Amino acid sequence: MGKALKRTARPTTPHATWGAPQIVTHETRDCTSPPCMLGPEWSGENLYSGGVERCRPAPHWDAILAEAEKRGLPKAYRRDLYVHDRAHAAQLDSAEPFLWILRENGTHLLPLDYVDGVKHDIVHFAVSIPKIFASEELHVYVWDGRYLKEHRTPEDAADALRTMKKRKARRMDPQACLQRWRDATDREERAEAETDLVTWLARGGFEPRWTTPEERERFTGKR
């Protein structure tokens, strides 16, 4: 008989869910290390749903996990969800939007700023992935920073993501933040613009083109 092989921990290796950026899974010394100690047949269930493994709140992960368990998907390649999506979610700020696709044989999670090697962005993948896997039961979701919303069609999801990308671009321009505050038509939009502008002012080195002394006083305390 051959000599029995001693079981050792599997090394941490990069993983890329199809269409998603390459991410590095947890290391064996981290609090979420048990997958590294388990065999390849392990599918990941019941590890990341809470308890001692949870090191910080993860509302985006809680949302996609609840939706997957409600749908009973994926039926195969469940490690996509329980291992790789969980590891990816741990690296994402829960306030940042992302695309999440749930299907019979796996999942896809892409952050808002993702662009592949041939310049395809998240808007492209919101439509192309469902086309590739059209033969499967498939659901397309967008996490908007607070809520996970399922979209009726991939095109609807693409439109929502396109709007979020434009909004994020405006948030990166301080003068645009001020203009958004001026043009806001509802309380929530105005509060969001004001928060973005206050954040820029706190960094220093930026003085917007104020329209009135009252406007300047509101944000700086100076007339």
N, C-alpha and C positions, 0 to 999 in steps of 0.2 A: 504493500500500500504506500502511496505517496505521503510525504510529510504534510501534516495539516498546516494550512496557512493561517498566520495570526491576523486577526481583523484589526485594522487600524483606521483612523479617521481619514475620510476623503479630503484631499486638499481643496482649499477655496479656489474656485476658478471663475473667470468672467462668464457671464451668460447674456445672450441677446435674444429677447423675445422677438419673433419675426416683425420687422418693421420698426423696432424700438431701438433706442441707443444702447450701446453696450454698457452694462453696469457690473459692478463687482459685488458679489454676494458677501454676506457677513463673514467675519473671521471667527475661528473656533474659540477665541478668547472673549468674544462679545456675548452679551446677554441673550442674543437670539441665535446661539450657535448649535442647538441640537441637530438641525438637518445635516451638519457636517459629520455627525457621529452615526448617522443612520444609512442603511443601504439604499441602492438606487430604486428599489421597489417602493420606498416610502413616498406617499403622495402629499404629505404636508398638513392634512386636516388636524384640527384641534390643537394646533400649536400657537397660532398667532391671533386667537380670538380674545385674548386678555390674560389676566393672571400675572404671574411673576415675569413672564417674558416681555410684558408691555413696559417700556421704559419712559414713554411720554405719550400724551394724547395723539391720536391719529384719526381724526374724523373722516378724512378721505378714504383711509383703509377700511374703517368701520362701514362706510357707505357701500363700497364695492363688494365687501364680503357679504353684507346683508342681502344685496341684490343677487349675488351669485347663489347664495343658499336658498333664496326665495324661488329662483328659476330652476334650481337643481342642475346648474351648469357650472363649469364644463363637465361633460361625462367622461372625457379622456384628457390626457395631458393636464391633470389637475395641479401638477407642480407649477404650471404657468401662473396660476392664481395664488396658491398657498405659499409658494417659495419665492418665485421671481417677482410677481407683482408686489408682494409684501416687502421684499428687499428694495424694490424700486420706490415704493411709496415712502419708505423710511428715509430716502434721500431727497424727497420732494417736500417743499414748503406746502402745507395744506391750504394756504391762501392762494396758491398758484393754480390756474386751470390746467386740465389735461383731458385728453381723449382716452376713453376706455371702451374696448370692444369685447363683448362676452359672446362666446360661441360654443357649439357642442364639443369641439376638440381644441380648446385652448382660449387664451385671452391675448389682448394687445393693449399696452399702456404707453402712451406717448405724451410727453410734456408739451406745453404750448409752443415753445421755441424750437422744437425738434426739426432738424433739416437733415436729410440723408446725403450721401456722397454725390448724388446727381441733382441736388437742390430741390428735391421734393419735400414739401413741408407738411405740417399736420393737417391742413385743409385737404391736401391731395390724398392723404392716407385715410381720412374720414370716409372718402368715397371709394377708393381703390381696394381697400381690404374687404369690405362687404361684397364687392364684385368678385374678387378672387374666391371667396368662400361662400358664394351664393347658394350652394347646394346644402349648406348647414343651417340649422336654427341659429340665428345671430341677432344680437341686440347692440345698438350703438348708443353710448352715453357720453355726456360731457360733464365734468366736474367744474363748477364755475368759481370755486374758492370757498363755497359754503354748502352747496347742494349738488347732488348727483341727479342729473336729468336724463331720462331716456328720450331720444328723438325718434319721431315717427319714420323718418327716412334718413339715409346717409347725407343727402343734400341739405336737410335741415340742420344736421349736426355741423356740416361744413360751414354753413352760413353763420351759425352761432360762434364757431371758432374764429372765423374771419373777423367778426365784430370784436371778439375779445382781443385778437392780435392788434387791431387798430386802436382799441382803448388802451392797451398796454403801451403802445408806441407813443400815444399822446401823454401818458403819465410820465414818460421819460423826458419830456420837454417842459421845463418850468413855465415858460410863457404860455404854453398851451394849457397847462393846469389852471392858470389864472383865467384864461379865456373860457375854459369849460365851466369854471365857477360863475363867471358872468352870464353865460348862456344857459345854465341849468334851469330846467323847467319843473323839476320836482325836488322834494326835500332830500331824498336819498342820493340822487345824482350830485346835488350841490354839496352835501356833506362829504361825499367821496372826493370831489375836486378840492374842497377846502383842506382835507387831510393830506392829500398829495402835495398841495402848495405849502402847507405848514412844514411838511417834511423837508422840502427843498430849502425853505428859508432857514431852517435849523442847521443846515449844512454850511450856510454862509457863502459869501462870494457871489450871490445872485441877487440883483435888485430889479424886480419886474418894472415894466412901464405902467405905473398906476394911472388910472383914469381920473380919480378924484382923491382929495386929501382924506376923505372918510374911508375910502378903500384901503389906502396905505395904513391908516391908523388901525383898522380892523386887524390887519395881519402883523404889523410891526410894533404897534403901540406908539408910533411916532406920526406926527402930522407934517 
